[in-house]
Amino acid sequence: MDLQAIIDDIALTLAERRGEGKVADYIPELAKVDPHQFGIAVTTVDGQVFTVGDAATPFSIQSVSKVFMLTLALGKAGEGIWKRVGREPSGTAFNSIVQLEHEHGIPRNPFVNAGAIVVCDMVLAGHKPKEAIGEVLRFVRYLADDETITIDRAVAKSETETGFRNYALANFMRSFDNLHHDVDHVLGVYFHQCALSMTCRQLSRAGLFLAAQGADPISGYSVVSPKRARRINALMLTCGHYDGSGDFAYHVGLPGKSGVGGGILAIAPGKASIAVWSPGLNKVGNSALGSAALEMLATRTGWSVFGA
Ligand SMILES: NC(=O)CC[C@H](N)C(=O)O
């Protein structure tokens, strides 16, 4: 299979649709991003990397970071985390507050904002916010084997100034005792993790352990157990695209996690880790062209967890 030819052709086919969708303008800093950008990076489990388009341009990974935070929290607190956050698809928007009241401050899953905020609270345990942010950055640099990855302070500041809904979610959960630290501290960690700035190439490399039973096939280091990798993939498949998760599974058939920066990390277990980026979002807040590109890639490679 000629992966380079496949992604070259996908980029060419989608060229005329560049700019489709709407950038996430509720975060002022993200509203400035040129919507015509588009990139794909595929890192295979045997260590080859294929890229096309703007795969070397850093972008705000936003909620894709929730996969790495969940991995960290599971490492720290183990399966005990599931007492404070669920594992079911939400069927609601990523920043929805309605379910939280019915479900007594326990978010549906770790990938909606409320769930990710609880996960931040877990990672914060025993740390000052700065140390927790440092831990996240170190972890992602380690996974991507790239010390140049940074957090975009302007994006973190922009969200701190305008993240009213996230403050509402956090305060609400605090009232149910499902946050154990200061709301400002927890959100400080949350906004900085969302502001991680990475290229498609770095992101696909960072996700590779999930395609390889939890061990980095390039360095040989174990990141998580095979069972844990399988479970994180299961959550990405069922919850990684919010109320678009069913649609993504139907069209792409791979575990995936999206972010409002327009990035998507998709995992083809046993095959490859794929990052796509295009800032224009569809109605549910997932990259419009990124989703289309992944559907084409999954179709042409036969990479689907539901059979070729
Ligand atoms: N879906 C997303 O990427 C949302 C993340 C964003 N930082 C927010 O909290 O709204």
Ligand as a Chemical Component Dictionary entry (heavy atoms), coordinates in Angstrom:
data_LIG
# 
_chem_comp.id                   LIG 
_chem_comp.type                 NON-POLYMER 
_chem_comp.pdbx_formal_charge   0 
_chem_comp.three_letter_code    LIG 
# 
loop_
_chem_comp_atom.comp_id 
_chem_comp_atom.atom_id 
_chem_comp_atom.alt_atom_id 
_chem_comp_atom.type_symbol 
_chem_comp_atom.charge 
_chem_comp_atom.model_Cartn_x 
_chem_comp_atom.model_Cartn_y 
_chem_comp_atom.model_Cartn_z 
_chem_comp_atom.pdbx_ordinal 
LIG N1 N1 N 0 -13.840 20.603 22.093 1  
LIG C1 C1 C 0 -12.815 21.304 22.487 2  
LIG O1 O1 O 0 -11.741 21.241 21.924 3  
LIG C2 C2 C 0 -13.092 22.236 23.620 4  
LIG C3 C3 C 0 -11.850 22.704 24.333 5  
LIG C4 C4 C 0 -11.890 24.147 24.695 6  
LIG N2 N2 N 0 -10.649 24.494 25.328 7  
LIG C5 C5 C 0 -13.054 24.468 25.606 8  
LIG O2 O2 O 0 -12.927 24.287 26.763 9  
LIG O3 O3 O 0 -14.085 24.900 25.189 10 
# 
loop_
_chem_comp_bond.comp_id 
_chem_comp_bond.atom_id_1 
_chem_comp_bond.atom_id_2 
_chem_comp_bond.value_order 
_chem_comp_bond.pdbx_ordinal 
LIG N1 C1 SING 1 
LIG C1 O1 DOUB 2 
LIG C1 C2 SING 3 
LIG C2 C3 SING 4 
LIG C3 C4 SING 5 
LIG C4 N2 SING 6 
LIG C4 C5 SING 7 
LIG C5 O2 DOUB 8 
LIG C5 O3 SING 9 
# 
